[in-house]
């Protein structure tokens, strides 16, 4: 799908493009969403650039993601998608700056694009350009990453509270659910950090190219601010990832403690019942010769008392040792 944005007074208007028709010359932002071959050619003819394929966008080498070709700056970053669902993922998005126009190539729908579209549809700078739209998009991406990390941090704190300080001590914690939840939070955090690292590289590349593109000082200052935000958020994502790892280890330790307590109970029970079993086994042999208790009138009560005593003595010993 090909979307074209043209300045209209104090707003940026989205214009429909007929099939096969070239984009308008006044367009400052051309958005290619899962483009067809024909749409790629139309944009290439208007901007005089080569639109990268999906396979080229997925290259992980920095030289394949950030480069200059025929005066156009190609910048590919990894952005978050579906972060509010149970199946978050990342997608590669290419930003192409050419002649104060911005072309974006994507195969998914990251939320920052919709945010920036609605924002510029309400109001935009008088001299809006591709550079302005690019800065707004990158700023929205960083803000979105910050929101996701803030939500993850709050949810991880709740999980930590449920593990170490449950509201109801009698209520057992579902460790399976906790493991799944921590796993999802760790996976989402790693994806956010991957996105922030790619955005940080893109911002560094853009800052180096700002001199040759003769960007104003305020735009360069905003780039530096976004670089600092990306670095600090990446550090925060690392902190959350370490905290998730700590909670996983701590939860496994709690599980081991509970399992050891259960095994301890069975071990003590086995030791307690071992002496009475021995006494009962001896008197269950029924050998009349040499076993005077069999003919004794009080033999049966004596055997019962001996069994009870053999069970009580280990219990008293365990309590004295504070094993119970």
Secondary structure, 3 states (H helix, E strand, C coil): CEEEEEEECCEEEEECCCCCCCCCCCEEEEEEECCCHHHHHHHHHHHCCCCCCHHHHCCCCHHHHEEEECCEEEEEEEEEECCCCCCCEEEEEEEEEECCEEEEEECCCCHHHHHHHHHHHHCCCCCCCHHHHHHHHHHHHHHHHHHHHHHHHHHHHHHHHHHHCCCCCCCCCCHHHHHHHHHHHHHHHHHHHHHHHHHHHHHHHHHHHCCCCCCCHHHHHHHHHHHHHHHHHHHHHHHHHHHHHHHHHHHHHHHHHHHHHHHHHHHHHHHHHHHHHHHHHHHCCCCCCCCHHHHCCCHHHHHHHHHHHHHHHHHHHHHHCCCC
